[in-house]
Amino acid sequence: MRKIVTGLFMSLDGIVGADDQWQFAYFDEELFAGIAAGFARADTVLLGRHSYQGYDALRVEHPDSPMVAFLDGTTRYVVSTTLTEIGWPGTTVLGGDLREQVSRLKRQPGKDILVLGSPTLVRWLLGNGLLDEFNVSVLPIIVGSGVRLFQDMDLPAGHVGLRLAGAKTLASGVLETRYTLAST
């Protein structure tokens, strides 16, 4: 069975989304190498609506971007109950019984399924027992306000145990972490 893994940038205070672009100051060759390694393990991307719309805008504005090239080479799914139009050919909207549809994706042959950004989707996957691995780059910055990865979580057991599967400190001070669920 394939794994669903996250690809997230997070500030030291737990922010994964904010109005400004604070995370881009840490993008360097060393960070890109780690990103590329994660991309090489995946052939499918699962996005929430907001993240999809951001990547679709990137595709239109910067069609030669390496990120767009990676995404074009994957099978893309958007989890949304409100999105009705998709501008990116080859992208499929998952609606209806999302738990069953995502479970079906996991059972298909292939490489990892990568969730890029999409904190609401990450919380939903975790709460439904569908997430297998967290890949979180913790950036050495305190943002103060924005979307927190684990805010308003409703976990069946009240908590989720994790096991550290890897960690690397980059010269920039970014800490790349990889956690698996303790039950997997």
C-alpha positions as CSV (number, residue, x, y, z in Angstrom):
1,M,0.0,0.0,0.0
2,R,1.2,3.5,-0.8
3,K,2.0,6.0,1.8
4,I,0.5,9.5,2.1
5,V,3.3,11.9,3.2
6,T,3.2,15.6,3.9
7,G,5.6,18.3,2.5
8,L,5.3,21.3,4.8
9,F,7.2,24.4,5.8
10,M,6.5,25.5,9.4
11,S,7.8,28.3,11.5
12,L,9.1,27.6,15.0
13,D,5.8,28.7,16.5
14,G,3.8,26.2,14.3
15,I,2.6,28.5,11.5
16,V,2.3,26.8,8.1
17,G,0.3,29.6,6.3
18,A,0.4,33.3,6.6
19,D,-0.3,36.3,4.3
20,D,3.4,37.1,3.7
21,Q,6.0,34.9,2.1
22,W,8.3,34.4,5.0
23,Q,9.4,30.9,4.1
24,F,11.1,31.9,0.8
25,A,14.0,33.6,2.5
26,Y,15.2,30.1,3.5
27,F,15.1,28.6,0.0
28,D,18.6,27.7,-1.0
29,E,20.4,24.8,-2.8
30,E,20.6,22.7,0.3
31,L,16.8,23.0,1.0
32,F,16.0,22.4,-2.7
33,A,18.1,19.2,-2.5
34,G,15.8,17.9,0.3
35,I,12.7,18.9,-1.5
36,A,13.9,17.1,-4.7
37,A,14.5,13.9,-2.7
38,G,11.0,14.0,-1.4
39,F,9.6,14.7,-4.9
40,A,11.5,11.7,-6.2
41,R,9.6,9.4,-3.8
42,A,6.2,10.5,-5.1
43,D,4.2,10.1,-8.3
44,T,0.9,11.5,-7.0
45,V,0.1,14.8,-5.4
46,L,-2.9,15.4,-3.2
47,L,-3.9,19.1,-2.6
48,G,-6.5,21.0,-0.7
49,R,-8.4,23.6,-2.6
50,H,-6.4,26.6,-1.5
51,S,-3.1,25.0,-2.2
52,Y,-4.3,23.8,-5.6
53,Q,-5.4,27.3,-6.5
54,G,-2.0,28.7,-5.5
55,Y,-0.1,26.1,-7.6
56,D,-2.5,26.6,-10.5
57,A,-1.7,30.3,-10.4
58,L,2.0,29.5,-10.3
59,R,1.5,27.3,-13.4
60,V,-0.1,30.1,-15.3
61,E,2.4,32.9,-14.2
62,H,5.6,30.8,-14.3
63,P,5.1,27.8,-16.6
64,D,8.8,27.1,-16.7
65,S,9.1,26.8,-12.9
66,P,10.7,23.6,-11.6
67,M,7.7,23.1,-9.3
68,V,5.4,23.3,-12.2
69,A,7.5,20.7,-14.1
70,F,7.4,18.4,-11.1
71,L,3.6,18.8,-10.7
72,D,3.1,18.2,-14.4
73,G,4.8,14.9,-14.1
74,T,2.5,13.7,-11.4
75,T,-1.1,12.5,-11.1
76,R,-2.9,15.4,-9.3
77,Y,-5.9,15.2,-7.1
78,V,-7.7,18.1,-5.3
79,V,-9.8,17.4,-2.2
80,S,-12.6,19.9,-2.2
81,T,-16.3,20.0,-1.5
82,T,-16.7,23.4,-3.2
83,L,-14.4,23.5,-6.2
84,T,-16.3,22.9,-9.4
85,E,-13.8,24.0,-12.1
86,I,-10.3,22.8,-12.7
87,G,-8.0,24.8,-15.0
88,W,-5.1,22.4,-14.9
89,P,-5.5,19.6,-17.4
90,G,-5.0,16.2,-15.8
91,T,-6.1,17.3,-12.4
92,T,-9.1,15.4,-10.8
93,V,-11.3,16.8,-8.0
94,L,-12.2,14.3,-5.3
95,G,-15.6,14.9,-3.7
96,G,-18.3,12.8,-2.2
97,D,-17.0,10.0,0.1
98,L,-13.5,11.4,0.5
99,R,-12.3,8.8,3.0
100,E,-13.1,6.0,0.5
101,Q,-11.6,7.8,-2.5
102,V,-8.4,8.6,-0.7
103,S,-8.2,5.0,0.7
104,R,-8.6,3.8,-2.9
105,L,-5.7,6.0,-4.0
106,K,-3.5,4.4,-1.3
107,R,-4.4,0.9,-2.5
108,Q,-3.4,1.7,-6.1
109,P,0.2,0.7,-7.2
110,G,2.7,3.5,-7.3
111,K,5.1,5.6,-5.3
112,D,4.2,7.8,-2.4
113,I,1.3,10.3,-2.4
114,L,2.6,13.7,-1.5
115,V,0.4,16.3,0.2
116,L,1.9,19.8,-0.5
117,G,0.9,22.4,2.0
118,S,-2.8,22.0,2.5
119,P,-2.9,22.2,6.3
120,T,-6.7,21.6,6.4
121,L,-6.3,18.5,4.3
122,V,-3.4,17.3,6.5
123,R,-5.6,17.7,9.6
124,W,-8.4,15.8,7.9
125,L,-6.1,13.0,6.8
126,L,-4.6,12.7,10.2
127,G,-8.0,12.6,11.9
128,N,-9.2,9.9,9.5
129,G,-6.2,7.7,10.0
130,L,-5.0,8.1,6.4
131,L,-1.7,10.0,6.9
132,D,1.5,7.9,7.1
133,E,4.3,10.4,7.4
134,F,5.1,14.0,8.2
135,N,7.9,15.7,6.3
136,V,8.1,19.1,8.0
137,S,10.9,21.7,7.4
138,V,11.0,23.8,10.6
139,L,12.2,27.3,9.7
140,P,14.1,29.4,12.3
141,I,11.5,32.2,12.4
142,I,8.6,33.1,14.7
143,V,5.7,34.4,12.6
144,G,3.3,35.1,15.4
145,S,0.0,34.6,13.6
146,G,-1.4,32.6,10.7
147,V,-2.6,29.1,10.1
148,R,-1.3,26.7,12.7
149,L,-0.8,23.1,11.5
150,F,-2.5,21.4,14.5
151,Q,-5.1,24.0,15.5
152,D,-8.7,22.8,16.2
153,M,-7.8,19.1,15.8
154,D,-10.4,16.5,16.8
155,L,-8.3,13.3,17.2
156,P,-10.1,10.0,17.9
157,A,-7.7,9.0,20.7
158,G,-7.1,12.6,21.9
159,H,-3.5,12.4,20.6
160,V,-1.3,10.8,17.9
161,G,2.0,9.3,18.7
162,L,4.9,9.9,16.3
163,R,8.3,8.2,15.7
164,L,11.2,10.2,14.5
165,A,12.4,8.7,11.2
166,G,14.9,11.3,10.2
167,A,16.2,14.8,11.0
168,K,18.8,17.0,9.4
169,T,19.9,20.5,10.3
170,L,20.8,22.7,7.3
171,A,23.4,25.5,7.3
172,S,20.5,28.0,7.1
173,G,19.2,26.8,10.5
174,V,16.2,24.9,8.9
175,L,15.5,21.6,10.6
176,E,14.2,19.0,8.1
177,T,12.2,16.4,10.1
178,R,10.5,13.2,9.1
179,Y,8.1,11.5,11.4
180,T,6.0,8.4,10.9
181,L,2.9,7.6,12.9
182,A,3.8,5.4,15.9
183,S,1.1,2.9,14.8
184,T,2.5,2.4,11.2
